[in-house]
Amino acid sequence: MRTLLQIRLGTEASNGPIADGTMGQKFERIMAALKPEAAYFYASGGRRAMTIVVDLPDEAALPSVCEPFWVEFNAEVDAYPCMDGDALREGLSRLGG
């Protein structure tokens, strides 16, 4: 299940890893586990933020995807099932008519 995650890191929780130089290591570990098909990093509402797209085997995988961001960075995580153009065409074809 392709899922788009919008993640906003807690400022105080992410300041420590930035200051001590471990932010890169933490992100590399999380991203290696998630294997996102796309990842974009930016500022949102004055906070460090990112949008990543991951392919989850099922809904039960969602906690294990979100938990590292919650634990490491006190992040807000929004998850949206999403699709590419091929999946949209398939879905529309199922509407009939």
C-alpha positions in Angstrom: 0.0 0.0 0.0 1.7 3.2 -1.2 1.5 5.7 1.6 2.5 9.4 1.7 3.8 10.5 5.1 4.0 14.2 6.0 6.3 14.5 9.0 7.0 17.6 11.1 9.8 17.2 13.6 9.6 18.6 17.1 12.0 21.5 17.2 13.4 20.9 20.7 13.7 17.1 20.0 15.5 17.6 16.8 17.8 20.5 18.0 19.8 18.0 20.1 20.8 15.7 17.2 21.6 18.7 15.1 23.8 20.1 17.8 25.6 16.9 18.6 26.0 15.8 15.0 23.9 12.7 15.1 21.0 13.8 13.0 22.5 12.4 9.8 23.0 9.0 11.4 19.5 8.9 12.8 18.0 9.8 9.4 20.2 7.3 7.5 19.1 4.5 9.9 15.4 5.4 9.6 15.5 5.8 5.8 17.4 2.6 5.3 14.6 0.7 7.2 11.8 2.5 5.3 13.3 2.5 1.8 11.2 5.4 0.6 10.5 5.7 -3.1 10.6 9.5 -2.7 11.7 11.8 0.1 11.6 15.6 0.2 12.8 17.8 3.0 11.7 21.4 3.8 10.5 23.8 6.4 6.8 23.8 7.4 5.3 26.2 9.9 8.8 27.0 11.1 9.6 23.4 11.8 11.9 20.8 10.1 9.6 18.8 7.9 9.6 16.1 5.2 7.3 14.2 2.9 8.2 10.6 2.1 6.4 8.0 0.1 6.7 4.4 1.3 5.2 1.1 0.2 3.7 -0.6 3.2 2.8 -4.3 3.0 -0.5 -3.6 4.9 -2.1 -1.2 7.4 -0.5 -3.0 10.3 3.0 -1.7 9.2 2.0 1.9 9.9 3.0 1.9 13.6 6.5 0.7 12.8 6.9 3.4 10.2 5.7 6.2 12.4 7.2 5.2 15.7 10.9 6.1 14.9 9.8 9.7 14.1 7.7 9.9 17.3 10.3 8.5 19.5 13.4 10.1 18.1 12.0 13.5 17.2 8.6 14.0 18.9 7.2 14.4 15.4 3.7 14.9 14.1 3.1 12.3 11.4 0.2 12.4 8.9 -0.3 9.3 6.8 -2.3 9.2 3.5 -2.8 6.1 1.3 -2.1 7.3 -2.2 -1.7 6.0 -5.7 0.2 6.7 -8.9 -1.4 7.4 -12.3 -1.7 3.7 -13.2 -3.5 2.9 -9.9 -5.8 5.8 -10.5 -6.7 4.6 -14.0 -7.4 1.2 -12.6 -9.6 2.6 -9.8 -11.5 4.8 -12.2 -12.1 1.8 -14.5 -13.8 0.0 -11.6 -16.4 2.7 -11.4 -18.1 1.5 -14.5 -20.0 3.6 -17.0 
